[in-house]
Amino acid sequence: MAYSLILKSHLVQTAALSVVVALTGACNFTNDSATKGANKAEQVAEESNWEALFPELLIYYANETSLSDEADKNFELFLNRIKNSDHEAVVKFREKYVTDRVEFKRTVASEIQDLKNSFCNPGNFKTFGLIIFTNESVRNGKITYCKEGIEKQLEFRGIKVPDAVANDFNYKSYPLSVIENLGAALATAADIFSPSLYRYVLISKSHGTKELAVAPGFIRKITDQETSEKLINAIVSYKQAKQAAHQPDKGALGAENKLGPDGALGADGALGVGVDNNRLGADGLLGADYAMSSDGFVNVNNRKAGGYHLGIRKGDFLRLLREFGVIRGGVLFTLVAFESCDSELDLSAMFEANEHPEKNVSWILTSDQKGLDYNTFDYKLILKNTENLMASEGGFALSSAVLDYYNSVYEREHKPKSK
């Protein structure tokens, strides 16, 4: 399966994470400016050699498509309702979601194995830390971490929620798309890997939208009232409206994101997150119970699902990272990667992030709106380069290797094509 991975260089250094940067366009670095930024980072490291002595912890936070049993049955019901349509839009829509249900989970499992092969064995990575959060592991109540080369498991189910929420099959499918559980995950990481001893590298892997850094996949609840005809017409109308709007990456269908007077996607007529060309993109259907407002977020005072909203806004995600710079002994992130479609930081996210003056994030990596492959990062290569950097440069080898890989992909994807 061929993908064209498109990464837009978007490297934000802590000292430059400000509204001024967003206004001047400095967030969208060219390759040359990215190199200058890296050189500056090296200079800062040289001036603070004691910082380079800290080992790094990799937090792998995967909001993968891992449907609960009930959600899987609901999805099969949806597929059964649209199976007889041969309309191109419906066929492609069906193929995308069927692929996502298998491919996302498979990719996460493969990446985790690559990480464990290095971090969970005594050897060069013994000084590093690894902690893994996935929707499946949280649903099963146990997460994995590796410390000093030893693999261990820990009971973790996220925050305590009311039974009505805990039993909601969409919440069980995507618990890590709730910001409260992101906070619980970071707190757990800080309990095991003290911020006074480690520097953190956070990679968040998820579907995404213009507004959401972490978003669920298909969460539409299929009811008896939603006939095959209604669902098929909704998909076709949705695709036609997207084409007419010439905004396939934004899922825009007007101020209220509706398909027309009949609200063909349910009571709220909401559009949400899905997959586009088998990527971590913005496309698809949300159910009426999880309607999004025009800015992609349900007002905090009107959240669905018992007060817990599926989807983490970019500004809220950044604000949480900032707060961990104050609590938990002062967590410092050498690198944060939003591995999700359309994860660029817009001006509103920058404003929200700067409500907190703490500067505890050194680098932020994002993508443009064109989508990502499921396996954005080649961890085997990154970890091999980490070992090389450990031998030659010492500290912060992991974050440096991730950054180097990111820059190499950017250079490859933006290399002028020969005529």
C-alpha positions in Angstrom: 0.0 0.0 0.0 1.6 3.2 -1.2 1.4 6.5 0.7 3.0 9.8 0.1 4.1 11.1 3.5 3.9 14.8 3.7 5.4 16.5 6.7 5.5 20.3 7.0 8.5 21.4 9.0 7.0 23.0 12.0 9.6 23.1 14.7 8.9 25.4 17.6 11.7 26.1 20.1 10.7 26.9 23.6 12.1 30.4 23.6 10.2 31.2 20.4 6.8 29.7 21.3 4.9 32.9 21.3 2.2 34.8 19.5 5.0 36.8 17.8 6.3 33.6 16.2 2.9 32.7 14.9 2.3 36.2 13.4 5.7 36.3 11.7 5.3 32.8 10.2 8.4 31.6 11.9 6.5 28.4 12.9 6.6 27.2 9.3 10.4 26.9 9.1 12.1 26.2 5.8 14.8 23.5 5.8 17.4 26.2 6.2 15.7 27.8 9.2 15.2 24.3 10.7 18.9 23.7 10.4 19.6 27.1 12.1 17.2 26.1 14.8 19.0 22.8 15.4 22.3 24.7 15.5 20.8 27.0 18.1 19.6 24.0 20.1 23.2 22.6 20.1 24.5 25.9 21.3 22.0 26.0 24.2 23.0 22.4 25.1 26.7 23.3 25.1 25.9 26.2 27.5 24.0 23.9 29.8 26.1 20.7 29.7 24.6 19.5 33.0 21.2 19.2 31.3 22.6 16.8 28.8 23.3 14.3 31.6 19.6 13.6 32.1 18.4 10.4 30.4 15.2 10.6 28.3 11.8 8.9 28.8 9.8 8.1 25.7 6.0 8.4 26.3 4.2 6.5 23.5 0.6 7.7 23.6 -1.5 5.9 20.9 -5.1 6.8 20.5 -5.4 3.9 17.9 -8.6 2.5 16.4 -9.2 -0.3 18.8 -13.0 -0.9 19.0 -14.6 -2.4 22.0 -16.8 -5.4 21.4 -20.0 -3.3 21.4 -18.4 -0.7 19.1 -17.3 -3.4 16.7 -20.8 -4.8 16.5 -22.1 -1.3 15.9 -19.6 -0.8 13.1 -20.6 -4.1 11.5 -24.2 -2.9 11.6 -23.2 0.2 9.8 -21.3 -1.8 7.1 -24.2 -4.1 6.7 -26.5 -1.1 6.1 -24.4 0.3 3.3 -23.1 -2.9 1.8 -25.4 -3.0 -1.2 -24.4 0.4 -2.5 -22.0 0.5 -5.4 -21.8 4.3 -5.4 -18.1 5.3 -5.7 -18.3 7.6 -2.6 -19.8 4.9 -0.5 -17.4 2.2 -1.7 -14.4 4.4 -0.9 -15.9 5.4 2.4 -16.4 1.8 3.4 -13.0 0.7 2.3 -11.3 3.5 4.3 -13.0 2.6 7.6 -12.5 -1.1 7.1 -8.8 -0.5 6.5 -8.5 1.8 9.4 -10.0 -0.8 11.8 -7.2 -3.2 10.9 -4.2 -1.1 9.8 -4.0 1.4 12.7 -4.0 -1.2 15.4 -1.5 -3.4 13.4 0.9 -0.5 13.0 0.8 0.4 16.7 1.5 -3.2 17.7 4.5 -3.3 15.3 5.9 0.0 16.5 5.5 -1.0 20.2 7.5 -4.2 19.5 10.3 -2.2 17.8 10.4 0.1 20.9 10.4 -2.8 23.4 13.2 -4.6 21.5 15.5 -1.7 22.4 14.2 -0.2 25.6 13.2 -3.4 27.4 16.6 -5.2 27.2 19.7 -4.5 29.2 22.1 -2.7 26.9 22.7 0.7 25.4 19.1 1.8 26.2 19.3 0.8 29.9 19.5 4.4 31.0 16.4 5.4 28.9 12.8 4.9 29.9 9.7 3.8 27.9 6.1 3.9 28.9 3.3 2.9 26.6 -0.3 3.9 26.6 -2.8 2.6 24.0 -6.6 2.4 24.0 -6.5 -1.3 24.1 -4.1 -1.4 27.1 -6.2 1.1 29.0 -9.4 -0.8 28.3 -7.7 -4.0 29.6 -6.5 -2.2 32.7 -2.7 -2.7 32.3 0.0 -0.6 30.6 3.6 -1.5 29.9 6.8 0.4 30.8 10.5 -0.4 30.7 12.9 1.0 33.2 16.6 0.1 33.5 16.1 -2.4 30.7 13.4 -4.3 32.6 9.8 -4.7 31.2 7.0 -4.3 33.8 3.3 -3.9 33.8 1.2 -1.5 35.8 -2.6 -1.3 36.5 -4.0 1.7 34.7 -7.5 2.4 33.7 -7.4 6.2 33.4 -9.5 8.4 35.5 -12.5 7.2 37.5 -15.7 7.8 35.5 -19.3 7.2 36.2 -20.6 3.8 35.2 -22.7 5.3 32.4 -19.5 6.7 30.9 -17.4 3.6 31.6 -20.0 1.4 29.8 -20.3 3.7 26.8 -18.8 1.7 24.0 -17.3 4.7 22.3 -15.5 5.8 25.5 -14.3 2.2 25.9 -12.9 2.3 22.3 -11.1 5.7 22.6 -10.4 6.4 26.3 -7.2 8.2 25.4 -9.1 10.8 23.3 -10.2 12.3 26.6 -7.9 15.0 28.0 -8.4 13.9 31.6 -6.8 10.5 30.6 -3.9 12.3 28.9 -3.4 14.0 32.2 -3.6 10.8 34.1 -1.1 9.2 31.7 1.4 12.0 32.2 1.0 11.8 36.0 1.6 8.1 35.9 4.7 8.6 33.8 6.0 11.2 36.4 5.3 8.8 39.2 7.5 6.1 37.7 10.1 8.3 36.0 10.8 11.2 38.2 11.0 14.6 36.4 14.0 15.4 38.5 15.8 12.5 36.9 14.4 12.3 33.4 13.6 14.5 30.4 10.5 13.5 28.5 9.9 12.8 24.8 6.1 12.6 24.1 4.8 11.1 20.8 1.0 11.3 20.5 -0.3 9.1 17.7 -3.9 9.6 16.7 -6.5 10.7 14.1 -6.6 14.5 14.1 -8.4 17.5 12.7 -7.7 21.2 12.3 -9.0 21.7 15.9 -8.1 18.4 17.5 -4.6 17.0 18.2 -6.2 13.8 19.4 -9.5 12.6 17.9 -11.5 9.4 17.8 -12.3 7.5 14.6 -15.8 6.3 13.7 -18.1 6.8 16.7 -21.5 7.1 15.1 -24.1 5.1 16.9 -26.3 3.3 14.4 -30.0 3.3 15.4 -33.0 1.4 14.0 -34.3 4.7 12.5 -31.2 5.0 10.3 -32.1 3.1 7.2 -29.7 2.0 4.6 -31.1 4.7 2.3 -30.6 7.4 4.8 -27.0 6.4 5.6 -26.0 6.0 1.9 -27.6 9.4 1.0 -25.8 11.0 3.9 -22.4 9.7 2.7 -23.0 10.7 -0.9 -24.3 14.2 0.1 -21.3 14.6 2.4 -18.8 13.8 -0.3 -20.6 16.1 -2.8 -20.6 18.9 -0.3 -16.9 18.5 0.4 -16.1 18.6 -3.3 -18.3 21.7 -3.8 -16.6 23.5 -1.0 -13.2 22.6 -2.3 -12.0 22.0 1.2 -11.5 18.2 1.4 -9.1 18.5 4.4 -11.4 20.7 6.5 -14.7 18.8 6.3 -16.5 22.1 5.9 -20.2 22.0 5.2 -21.2 25.4 6.4 -21.3 27.2 9.7 -23.2 24.4 11.4 -21.5 21.5 9.6 -24.9 20.2 8.4 -25.8 18.4 5.3 -29.1 20.2 4.8 -32.4 20.9 6.3 -33.0 17.2 7.2 -29.8 17.0 9.3 -29.0 13.7 7.5 -26.3 12.7 10.0 -28.5 12.6 13.0 -30.0 15.1 15.4 -27.0 17.4 15.5 -26.0 16.8 11.9 -22.4 16.7 13.0 -19.4 15.8 10.9 -16.3 14.5 12.6 -13.2 12.5 12.4 -12.3 9.6 10.2 -9.7 8.5 7.7 -8.9 10.0 4.3 -7.1 7.8 1.8 -6.2 5.4 4.6 -4.4 8.2 6.5 -4.8 9.8 9.9 -7.0 12.4 8.4 -10.1 14.5 8.9 -13.1 12.8 7.3 -16.1 10.9 8.2 -19.1 10.7 10.5 -19.8 11.5 14.1 -22.8 10.3 15.9 -25.5 12.6 17.3 -24.3 11.9 20.9 -20.9 13.4 20.1 -21.8 16.4 18.1 -19.1 19.0 17.5 -19.6 22.7 17.4 -18.4 24.8 14.5 -14.9 25.1 16.0 -14.7 21.3 16.5 -15.3 21.3 20.2 -18.4 21.0 22.5 -18.5 23.8 25.0 -17.0 22.8 28.3 -20.3 23.4 30.0 -22.2 21.2 27.5 -20.0 18.2 27.0 -21.5 14.9 25.9 -21.1 11.4 27.4 -21.5 12.3 31.0 -19.2 15.3 30.9 -16.4 13.7 29.0 -15.7 14.8 25.5 -14.0 12.6 23.0 -11.3 14.7 21.4 -8.4 16.8 22.7 -8.1 20.4 21.4 -4.6 21.5 20.4 -4.7 24.4 22.8 -5.9 22.3 25.7 -3.2 19.7 24.9 -0.5 22.4 25.0 -1.9 24.0 28.1 -1.8 20.6 29.9 1.9 20.2 29.0 2.6 23.7 30.4 0.8 22.8 33.6 3.0 19.8 34.1 5.9 22.2 34.0 4.6 23.5 37.4 3.1 20.5 39.0 4.7 17.0 39.3 8.1 18.5 40.1 8.5 20.4 36.9 8.2 18.1 33.8 10.5 19.2 31.0 9.8 17.9 27.4 12.8 17.8 25.1 10.4 17.0 22.2 6.7 16.6 21.6 5.4 15.2 18.4 1.7 15.4 17.3 1.6 12.4 14.9 -1.8 13.2 13.5 -3.3 14.8 10.4 -3.5 18.5 10.3 -1.7 19.0 13.5 -0.3 22.4 12.7 -0.8 24.9 15.5 -3.1 27.7 14.4 -3.1 31.2 16.0 -5.8 30.3 18.5 -3.8 27.3 19.8 -0.8 29.5 20.2 -2.8 32.1 22.2 -4.2 29.4 24.5 -0.7 27.8 25.0 0.7 31.2 26.0 -1.8 31.7 28.7 0.8 29.7 30.7 4.2 31.3 30.8 6.1 28.2 31.7 8.6 27.2 29.0 9.0 23.5 29.5 8.7 22.2 25.9 11.8 22.5 23.7 10.5 21.2 20.3 7.1 20.6 18.8 6.7 18.5 15.6 3.5 18.7 13.6 2.1 17.8 10.2 0.2 19.8 7.6 -3.4 19.1 6.6 -2.5 16.7 3.8 -2.4 13.6 6.1 0.1 11.1 7.4 0.9 7.5 6.8 0.0 5.2 9.7 3.7 4.5 10.3 5.1 8.0 10.2 8.2 7.3 12.2 10.7 4.5 11.4 11.6 3.5 15.0 14.2 0.9 14.0 16.1 3.6 12.2 15.5 6.2 14.9 16.8 3.9 17.6 19.8 2.9 15.6 20.6 6.6 15.2 20.0 7.2 18.9 22.7 4.7 19.7 25.1 6.5 17.3 24.3 9.8 18.8 24.8 8.4 22.3 28.4 7.4 21.4 29.3 10.7 19.7 27.3 13.3 21.6 25.8 11.9 24.8 22.7 13.5 26.2 19.4 14.0 24.5 20.2 11.4 21.9 16.6 10.2 21.5 15.0 13.6 20.8 17.9 14.5 18.5 17.4 11.3 16.5 13.6 11.9 16.2 14.3 15.5 15.1 16.9 14.3 12.6 14.6 11.8 11.1 11.8 14.4 10.9 14.1 16.7 9.0 15.3 14.0 6.7 11.6 13.2 5.7 10.9 16.8 5.2 13.9 17.2 2.9 13.0 14.0 0.9 9.4 15.0 0.4 10.2 18.6 -0.6 13.1 17.7 -2.9 12.6 19.3 -6.3 11.4 16.8 -8.9 13.7 16.2 -11.8 12.2 17.2 -15.2 
